[in-house]
Amino acid sequence: GILKGADNPENAQKFIQFLLSQEGQQYFADETFEYPVIEGVASSVTPSLADLDKLAVDISLTDLADLAGTQDLLIELGIIE
């Protein structure tokens, strides 16, 4: 969206139109590894969303049992309070 008090709403609208264009979406798909939000844009660097369902992650949930230890470490590092 564009803020009501934007200094240059016309250029803001043009920028949004570019971001949502085929060219803009192709740039973001290929250069920043983002998934396009419009149809017809394919990326050569990111897997399709349908292919992500095929990925199997083998994680033992028992490995995640030490929540308190993890929290203590994050507090020690200053990541959480």
N, CA, C and O atoms as a MOPAC input file, in Angstrom:
PM7 MOZYME 1SCF
protein

 N      0.80000 1    -1.17700 1     0.00000 1
 C      0.00000 1     0.00000 1     0.00000 1
 C      0.84600 1     1.24500 1     0.00000 1
 O      2.06400 1     1.19900 1     0.16900 1
 N      0.18600 1     2.33500 1    -0.19000 1
 C      0.83000 1     3.64900 1    -0.21700 1
 C      0.25800 1     4.47500 1     0.91900 1
 O     -0.95800 1     4.55800 1     1.09100 1
 N      1.14100 1     5.08400 1     1.69200 1
 C      0.68800 1     5.92300 1     2.79200 1
 C     -0.10800 1     7.11100 1     2.27800 1
 O      0.20900 1     7.67600 1     1.23100 1
 N     -1.13100 1     7.48300 1     3.01000 1
 C     -1.98800 1     8.59600 1     2.61300 1
 C     -1.17900 1     9.88000 1     2.43300 1
 O     -1.44500 1    10.65100 1     1.51100 1
 N     -0.20900 1    10.11500 1     3.28900 1
 C      0.58400 1    11.34200 1     3.21700 1
 C      1.89300 1    11.18400 1     2.47900 1
 O      2.81600 1    11.96800 1     2.69800 1
 N      2.00200 1    10.19500 1     1.61100 1
 C      3.25600 1     9.95700 1     0.88700 1
 C      3.64400 1    11.18100 1     0.07600 1
 O      2.79100 1    11.84900 1    -0.50800 1
 N      4.95300 1    11.47100 1     0.04700 1
 C      5.44500 1    12.63500 1    -0.69400 1
 C      5.21800 1    12.50700 1    -2.19500 1
 O      4.99100 1    13.50800 1    -2.87500 1
 N      5.27600 1    11.29500 1    -2.71200 1
 C      5.15600 1    11.11100 1    -4.15500 1
 C      4.32300 1     9.86400 1    -4.45200 1
 O      4.87000 1     8.83600 1    -4.85300 1
 N      3.01500 1     9.94500 1    -4.26200 1
 C      2.17300 1     8.75300 1    -4.43400 1
 C      2.16400 1     8.20500 1    -5.86400 1
 O      1.96900 1     7.00600 1    -6.06500 1
 N      2.37300 1     9.07300 1    -6.85200 1
 C      2.37300 1     8.59300 1    -8.24100 1
 C      3.55000 1     7.65100 1    -8.48700 1
 O      3.38700 1     6.58500 1    -9.07900 1
 N      4.73700 1     8.05500 1    -8.02600 1
 C      5.90000 1     7.18400 1    -8.20300 1
 C      5.80800 1     5.94900 1    -7.31700 1
 O      6.28100 1     4.87700 1    -7.69500 1
 N      5.21200 1     6.09000 1    -6.15800 1
 C      5.00700 1     4.92800 1    -5.29500 1
 C      4.12400 1     3.90600 1    -6.00400 1
 O      4.39200 1     2.70600 1    -5.94600 1
 N      3.08200 1     4.37300 1    -6.66600 1
 C      2.19200 1     3.47500 1    -7.40600 1
 C      2.93100 1     2.80900 1    -8.56200 1
 O      2.74700 1     1.61900 1    -8.81600 1
 N      3.77000 1     3.57600 1    -9.26200 1
 C      4.55700 1     3.00300 1   -10.35800 1
 C      5.51700 1     1.93600 1    -9.83800 1
 O      5.72900 1     0.91200 1   -10.48700 1
 N      6.09500 1     2.18300 1    -8.66400 1
 C      7.01900 1     1.21600 1    -8.07100 1
 C      6.29300 1    -0.07900 1    -7.71900 1
 O      6.79900 1    -1.17100 1    -7.98000 1
 N      5.12800 1     0.04100 1    -7.13700 1
 C      4.33700 1    -1.14700 1    -6.80200 1
 C      3.95900 1    -1.90500 1    -8.06800 1
 O      4.00300 1    -3.13500 1    -8.09800 1
 N      3.58900 1    -1.17400 1    -9.10400 1
 C      3.24600 1    -1.82800 1   -10.36900 1
 C      4.44500 1    -2.58900 1   -10.92700 1
 O      4.29500 1    -3.68800 1   -11.46100 1
 N      5.64700 1    -1.99500 1   -10.80100 1
 C      6.84500 1    -2.70700 1   -11.25600 1
 C      7.07000 1    -3.96700 1   -10.42500 1
 O      7.33900 1    -5.03700 1   -10.97200 1
 N      6.95900 1    -3.83600 1    -9.09700 1
 C      7.18400 1    -4.99300 1    -8.23200 1
 C      6.25800 1    -6.14900 1    -8.58300 1
 O      6.64200 1    -7.31200 1    -8.46300 1
 N      5.05100 1    -5.83800 1    -9.01100 1
 C      4.07000 1    -6.86900 1    -9.33500 1
 C      4.06100 1    -7.24400 1   -10.81400 1
 O      3.24700 1    -8.06300 1   -11.24300 1
 N      4.96400 1    -6.64700 1   -11.59400 1
 C      5.03400 1    -6.96100 1   -13.02100 1
 C      5.81100 1    -8.25400 1   -13.24000 1
 O      6.48200 1    -8.75000 1   -12.33500 1
 N      5.71200 1    -8.78700 1   -14.44000 1
 C      6.46500 1    -9.98500 1   -14.82000 1
 C      7.96100 1    -9.74400 1   -14.61200 1
 O      8.65400 1   -10.59000 1   -14.04600 1
 N      8.45600 1    -8.59900 1   -15.06500 1
 C      9.88400 1    -8.28400 1   -14.94700 1
 C     10.32100 1    -8.17700 1   -13.48300 1
 O     11.35300 1    -8.72400 1   -13.09500 1
 N      9.54100 1    -7.48000 1   -12.68800 1
 C      9.87200 1    -7.31500 1   -11.27500 1
 C      9.86200 1    -8.63500 1   -10.53200 1
 O     10.76000 1    -8.91200 1    -9.73700 1
 N      8.85700 1    -9.44700 1   -10.78500 1
 C      8.75700 1   -10.73800 1   -10.12300 1
 C      9.87500 1   -11.68100 1   -10.56800 1
 O     10.38400 1   -12.46100 1    -9.76400 1
 N     10.25800 1   -11.61200 1   -11.84600 1
 C     11.35200 1   -12.45400 1   -12.33200 1
 C     12.65200 1   -12.06800 1   -11.64600 1
 O     13.44100 1   -12.93500 1   -11.27300 1
 N     12.88000 1   -10.76200 1   -11.47800 1
 C     14.08500 1   -10.30400 1   -10.78000 1
 C     14.13500 1   -10.88000 1    -9.36700 1
 O     15.13700 1   -11.47100 1    -8.96700 1
 N     13.04900 1   -10.70400 1    -8.61500 1
 C     13.04600 1   -11.17100 1    -7.23500 1
 C     13.15900 1   -12.69400 1    -7.14700 1
 O     13.78100 1   -13.21500 1    -6.22100 1
 N     12.57000 1   -13.40100 1    -8.09100 1
 C     12.65700 1   -14.86400 1    -8.08800 1
 C     14.08900 1   -15.32800 1    -8.33700 1
 O     14.56900 1   -16.24700 1    -7.67400 1
 N     14.76600 1   -14.70200 1    -9.28200 1
 C     16.10300 1   -15.15300 1    -9.67100 1
 C     17.22300 1   -14.57100 1    -8.82100 1
 O     18.21400 1   -15.25200 1    -8.55800 1
 N     17.08200 1   -13.33500 1    -8.39500 1
 C     18.17900 1   -12.65400 1    -7.71300 1
 C     18.08700 1   -12.67400 1    -6.19200 1
 O     19.11400 1   -12.63600 1    -5.51600 1
 N     16.88900 1   -12.73300 1    -5.64700 1
 C     16.75900 1   -12.69500 1    -4.18400 1
 C     16.10800 1   -13.96400 1    -3.64100 1
 O     15.79800 1   -14.05200 1    -2.45300 1
 N     15.90400 1   -14.94500 1    -4.52000 1
 C     15.39500 1   -16.26600 1    -4.13300 1
 C     14.02300 1   -16.19500 1    -3.46900 1
 O     13.71400 1   -16.98800 1    -2.58000 1
 N     13.21300 1   -15.25100 1    -3.90300 1
 C     11.84300 1   -15.11300 1    -3.40800 1
 C     10.90900 1   -15.87800 1    -4.33900 1
 O     11.20200 1   -16.06200 1    -5.52100 1
 N      9.79100 1   -16.31600 1    -3.79400 1
 C      8.78300 1   -16.94800 1    -4.63300 1
 C      7.92100 1   -15.87000 1    -5.26300 1
 O      7.48000 1   -14.95400 1    -4.57000 1
 N      7.67200 1   -15.96100 1    -6.56500 1
 C      6.83200 1   -14.96000 1    -7.23100 1
 C      5.40000 1   -15.00000 1    -6.70700 1
 O      4.89900 1   -16.04500 1    -6.29200 1
 N      4.76200 1   -13.84300 1    -6.73700 1
 C      3.37800 1   -13.75200 1    -6.26400 1
 C      2.38800 1   -13.65900 1    -7.41500 1
 O      1.18500 1   -13.51800 1    -7.19600 1
 N      2.89600 1   -13.73800 1    -8.64200 1
 C      2.00600 1   -13.75100 1    -9.80300 1
 C      2.26000 1   -15.03200 1   -10.59300 1
 O      3.33900 1   -15.62000 1   -10.51700 1
 N      1.26500 1   -15.44500 1   -11.34000 1
 C      1.40100 1   -16.64400 1   -12.16700 1
 C      2.26400 1   -16.34800 1   -13.38000 1
 O      2.34500 1   -15.20900 1   -13.84000 1
 N      2.90100 1   -17.37900 1   -13.88700 1
 C      3.66900 1   -17.25200 1   -15.11200 1
 C      5.12400 1   -16.88500 1   -14.90200 1
 O      5.85200 1   -16.68900 1   -15.87500 1
 N      5.56500 1   -16.78600 1   -13.66500 1
 C      6.96600 1   -16.49100 1   -13.37800 1
 C      7.57000 1   -17.72800 1   -12.73300 1
 O      7.10800 1   -18.19100 1   -11.69000 1
 N      8.60300 1   -18.25300 1   -13.36500 1
 C      9.27600 1   -19.42900 1   -12.82600 1
 C     10.68500 1   -19.03600 1   -12.41800 1
 O     11.30900 1   -18.18100 1   -13.04500 1
 N     11.17000 1   -19.65300 1   -11.38500 1
 C     12.52200 1   -19.37600 1   -10.92500 1
 C     13.40000 1   -20.58200 1   -11.19900 1
 O     12.98200 1   -21.72800 1   -11.03300 1
 N     14.61700 1   -20.30500 1   -11.62000 1
 C     15.55900 1   -21.39700 1   -11.85400 1
 C     16.34000 1   -21.73800 1   -10.58900 1
 O     17.12200 1   -22.68800 1   -10.58400 1
 N     16.13600 1   -20.97400 1    -9.51700 1
 C     16.93800 1   -21.18900 1    -8.30800 1
 C     16.13400 1   -21.64400 1    -7.09400 1
 O     16.72300 1   -22.11500 1    -6.12200 1
 N     14.83200 1   -21.52000 1    -7.11700 1
 C     14.02100 1   -21.97300 1    -5.98600 1
 C     13.14100 1   -23.13700 1    -6.43000 1
 O     12.61100 1   -23.11900 1    -7.54000 1
 N     12.98100 1   -24.13700 1    -5.58800 1
 C     12.11400 1   -25.26000 1    -5.95800 1
 C     10.65400 1   -24.81600 1    -5.99500 1
 O     10.26500 1   -23.85800 1    -5.32700 1
 N      9.86900 1   -25.51600 1    -6.77500 1
 C      8.44700 1   -25.19100 1    -6.81500 1
 C      7.83000 1   -25.52000 1    -5.46600 1
 O      8.31700 1   -26.39400 1    -4.74900 1
 N      6.76600 1   -24.82600 1    -5.12500 1
 C      6.10500 1   -25.08300 1    -3.84800 1
 C      5.58800 1   -26.51100 1    -3.77800 1
 O      5.58700 1   -27.11800 1    -2.70800 1
 N      5.14800 1   -27.05300 1    -4.91200 1
 C      4.66400 1   -28.43500 1    -4.93900 1
 C      5.78800 1   -29.40700 1    -4.59500 1
 O      5.55200 1   -30.41700 1    -3.93200 1
 N      7.01300 1   -29.10700 1    -5.04100 1
 C      8.14700 1   -29.98400 1    -4.75200 1
 C      8.53800 1   -29.95900 1    -3.27900 1
 O      9.11800 1   -30.92500 1    -2.78300 1
 N      8.23400 1   -28.88600 1    -2.57900 1
 C      8.58700 1   -28.80200 1    -1.16100 1
 C      7.85100 1   -29.84600 1    -0.33300 1
 O      8.36300 1   -30.31000 1     0.68600 1
 N      6.65700 1   -30.21200 1    -0.76800 1
 C      5.90200 1   -31.24400 1    -0.05600 1
 C      6.59800 1   -32.60200 1    -0.11700 1
 O      6.36800 1   -33.46100 1     0.73500 1
 N      7.44000 1   -32.79100 1    -1.11600 1
 C      8.11200 1   -34.07200 1    -1.30300 1
 C      9.33300 1   -34.23000 1    -0.39200 1
 O      9.84400 1   -35.33700 1    -0.22300 1
 N      9.79400 1   -33.13500 1     0.18600 1
 C     10.97300 1   -33.20100 1     1.04400 1
 C     10.62000 1   -33.85700 1     2.37100 1
 O      9.67100 1   -33.45400 1     3.04400 1
 N     11.36700 1   -34.83700 1     2.72600 1
 C     11.14100 1   -35.51400 1     4.00400 1
 C     12.23100 1   -35.08000 1     4.97300 1
 O     13.42000 1   -35.14500 1     4.66000 1
 N     11.82200 1   -34.64600 1     6.12700 1
 C     12.77400 1   -34.24000 1     7.14900 1
 C     12.73900 1   -35.28500 1     8.25300 1
 O     11.70100 1   -35.53000 1     8.86900 1
 N     13.87900 1   -35.88700 1     8.48600 1
 C     13.96600 1   -36.93800 1     9.49300 1
 C     14.54900 1   -36.34500 1    10.77100 1
 O     15.76600 1   -36.31800 1    10.95700 1
 N     13.67200 1   -35.87400 1    11.64400 1
 C     14.08400 1   -35.26900 1    12.90700 1
 C     13.46200 1   -36.06200 1    14.04200 1
 O     12.25800 1   -36.31500 1    14.06600 1
 N     14.30300 1   -36.44200 1    14.96700 1
 C     13.79700 1   -37.10900 1    16.15400 1
 C     13.36800 1   -36.03100 1    17.14100 1
 O     14.18800 1   -35.22700 1    17.58400 1
 N     12.09500 1   -36.01500 1    17.48200 1
 C     11.59200 1   -35.00200 1    18.40100 1
 C     12.17300 1   -35.15700 1    19.79500 1
 O     12.12700 1   -34.21800 1    20.59000 1
 N     12.71900 1   -36.32500 1    20.10300 1
 C     13.36300 1   -36.49300 1    21.41200 1
 C     14.62900 1   -35.64600 1    21.51500 1
 O     15.06800 1   -35.31200 1    22.61500 1
 N     15.21800 1   -35.30000 1    20.36400 1
 C     16.39300 1   -34.42900 1    20.36600 1
 C     16.04400 1   -33.00800 1    20.79300 1
 O     16.93200 1   -32.22600 1    21.13200 1
 N     14.77300 1   -32.67300 1    20.77900 1
 C     14.33100 1   -31.32900 1    21.12600 1
 C     13.87700 1   -31.23500 1    22.57600 1
 O     13.27200 1   -30.23900 1    22.97100 1
 N     14.15600 1   -32.24700 1    23.36000 1
 C     13.62200 1   -32.33000 1    24.71800 1
 C     14.24800 1   -31.34000 1    25.68700 1
 O     13.62000 1   -31.00300 1    26.69000 1
 N     15.45900 1   -30.86000 1    25.42900 1
 C     16.14400 1   -29.98700 1    26.37500 1
 C     15.81300 1   -28.52400 1    26.10800 1
 O     16.69800 1   -27.72600 1    25.79700 1
 N     14.54800 1   -28.18300 1    26.22900 1
 C     14.11900 1   -26.80900 1    25.98400 1
 C     14.75200 1   -25.85000 1    26.98400 1
 O     15.18100 1   -24.76100 1    26.60300 1
 N     14.81800 1   -26.23000 1    28.24200 1
 C     15.38900 1   -25.35200 1    29.26900 1
 C     16.85500 1   -25.05500 1    28.97300 1
 O     17.30200 1   -23.91800 1    29.12800 1
 N     17.59700 1   -26.05600 1    28.55500 1
 C     19.00400 1   -25.84600 1    28.21000 1
 C     19.16600 1   -24.90800 1    27.03100 1
 O     20.05900 1   -24.06100 1    27.01400 1
 N     18.30000 1   -25.06500 1    26.05300 1
 C     18.33100 1   -24.18200 1    24.89100 1
 C     18.00500 1   -22.75400 1    25.29700 1
 O     18.67300 1   -21.81400 1    24.86500 1
 N     16.98800 1   -22.58900 1    26.12000 1
 C     16.62800 1   -21.25000 1    26.58700 1
 C     17.76900 1   -20.62000 1    27.37500 1
 O     18.05900 1   -19.43700 1    27.19800 1
 N     18.41600 1   -21.38700 1    28.23800 1
 C     19.54500 1   -20.86300 1    29.01400 1
 C     20.65800 1   -20.37400 1    28.09800 1
 O     21.24400 1   -19.31700 1    28.33600 1
 N     20.94900 1   -21.14100 1    27.05300 1
 C     21.98600 1   -20.75300 1    26.10800 1
 C     21.61000 1   -19.46800 1    25.37700 1
 O     22.44900 1   -18.58300 1    25.21000 1
 N     20.35600 1   -19.35700 1    24.94000 1
 C     19.90600 1   -18.15500 1    24.24000 1
 C     19.94400 1   -16.93300 1    25.15000 1
 O     20.26700 1   -15.83400 1    24.69800 1
 N     19.62100 1   -17.11300 1    26.41400 1
 C     19.70000 1   -16.01200 1    27.38400 1
 C     21.15900 1   -15.60600 1    27.58600 1
 O     21.48400 1   -14.41900 1    27.60200 1
 N     22.02700 1   -16.59400 1    27.73900 1
 C     23.45600 1   -16.32200 1    27.93200 1
 C     24.03500 1   -15.54400 1    26.75500 1
 O     24.88500 1   -14.67400 1    26.94700 1
 N     23.59000 1   -15.84600 1    25.55900 1
 C     24.07200 1   -15.16500 1    24.35900 1
 C     23.40400 1   -13.81900 1    24.13400 1
 O     23.80300 1   -13.06500 1    23.24600 1
 N     22.38900 1   -13.51300 1    24.93500 1
 C     21.69800 1   -12.23300 1    24.79700 1
 C     20.68200 1   -12.20000 1    23.68100 1
 O     20.22700 1   -11.12700 1    23.28400 1
 N     20.32000 1   -13.35900 1    23.16900 1
 C     19.35600 1   -13.42300 1    22.07300 1
 C     17.93800 1   -13.24000 1    22.59300 1
 O     17.10900 1   -12.59900 1    21.94800 1
 N     17.66500 1   -13.80600 1    23.76100 1
 C     16.36900 1   -13.61000 1    24.41500 1
 C     16.61900 1   -13.16700 1    25.84700 1
 O     17.72300 1   -13.30500 1    26.37400 1
 N     15.58000 1   -12.63700 1    26.46200 1
 C     15.70700 1   -12.19200 1    27.85800 1
 C     15.04500 1   -13.17300 1    28.78500 1
 O     15.04700 1   -12.97200 1    30.00000 1

